[in-house]
């Protein structure tokens, strides 16, 4: 994580506070409507209705929800209680994307690959590697630092 990045950018999903509020209002209406002050019930009811109207596909249904003439049904409240408030994080980047974006040019890429090979060898201590494989093998085929010819053999 680079300086200035929020920890939430590291998560592929985040909580949408608006959707979470809608869900909370619906749950409160289902569980505690009878014990809540009238103003709070009206506020929660309006919040849930506005959400349901925003996802309603027909104009008549939207108008009926927004008018508030009929009470919310159990199905409508259940739909609002089931709102998925966990949404895709628009700022999230996979680790591989972060690495690729950090590589500015071919020299950076080659330096990264050689560094990764060194890390691999130091960490895994492989006992069986392909013949001719070396940490400093070129990243681009056809150019070895020591000038050895490939003799038509493809190397890794």
N, C-alpha and C positions, 0 to 999 in steps of 0.2 A: 504494500500500500504506500503510495507516495504522499508526501506532505500535502495537507489541505484536502485530501480525499476523506469523505465521510465514511464511517464504518458501514453505513447502510448501502453504500455503493458496492460492497463486497457480496451482498446477498442477492440471489437471482429474483427473489420476491420481496415485496415490502407491504406494509399495512397501509391501505388507503384510508385516511382518517374520516373522510366523508362517508364511505361505505360502512366503515365500522360504526359510525354514529347512527346510521340508518338501522343497522342490525341491532344495536343497543336499544334504540327507541322501540323497535318492534318487540324485542324480548321483554322490555319493561311493560309494554302494553299487555302482553300475554300473561305475564306473571303477577304484576302489581297494579294493574289499572284501578282496581277498587280502592287501594290504599293511597293512590297518588292524588295530589291536588289537581283540581279541574284544569287549571291553566297549563300544568305540565302535561296532562293527558291530551289536551288540545294541541299543544306544541308537538308532542311526539306523533300524534295522529296526522297532523299536517306534514311532518317530515316524511313519514311512511307513505302517505298518499302521493306526495310529490315524486318520490322515488318510483313508486309503482306506475304512476302516470308517465314517467320518463322512459320506462321500459315497455309500456303498453303499445301494442301495434295498431289498434284502431282508435279513431278520433272519438267515437262515442264512449268507449271505455275510459279514455283520458278525461273527457268532460265529466263523466260520472264520478271518477275518483277525485278530481279536483273540486267538484261542487260540494262534496262532503255530506250530501243529503242522506245517503245510506251509510250504515256502519261498515267498517272493514270486516270482511268475512274471515273465517279461520284460515282458509286457503291463502288469502291475500297476506294475512299476518305471517303465516308459515313461510311464504315466499320471501318476505322481507327478513324474517329470522334466519333464513338460509343464505342470505347474501354472502357471497365470497368476497371478503374484504382484503384478501391476500392477492395482490396483483403483480404482474411482471414488472420488475424494476427497470425503468428505461435507461438508467445509468450503469447497469451491470455489464461487465465485460468478463468473459471467460479468461482464465489465466493465460491460455495460449494466445488470445488476442492481445493481452497486455504485453506479453513478451514480443510478439511480432511488431507491434506498434513502437516498441522501444528500440528496435533495430533500425538505425537510420540509413545504412547503406550496406553494400556487399562486404566491406571490411568489418563492420560491426557484426554482421551475420556470421562471417567466418570465425571471428573471435569468440562469439557465443558458442558455435558448434564445437570448436576445439576445447573451450572451457567445459562444455557439457561432457565431451568425451573424457577429459581428465577427471571430472567428477565421477563419471560412471566407473572408470577403472579404479579409482581410489576407494569408492564406496562398495562396489560389487566384487572387486578382485576376481574378474572372470578367469577361468582356467582354460577355456576352449574358445579361442577367437579364430576367425578365418585367417588363413595364411596370408601374410603381407599386410594385415591390418595394423595400423599405428595411429596413435592419438593425433599426430601431426600430418596424417594423410590429407591431401588437398580436399577442399570442400567442392571445388569445381573439377570435374573430370578432365584429365589430360594435362595437368600441371603439377608436378611434384617439386618440392623445394630442393631436393638433392639431385634432381636431374635424371633419376632412374627412368628408364623406358618401361612402358606397360606391356610391351610385346603383345598387344591386342587382348590382354586379359583385363576383364572388367573388375575393378576393385570397389569395395564398399565405402 
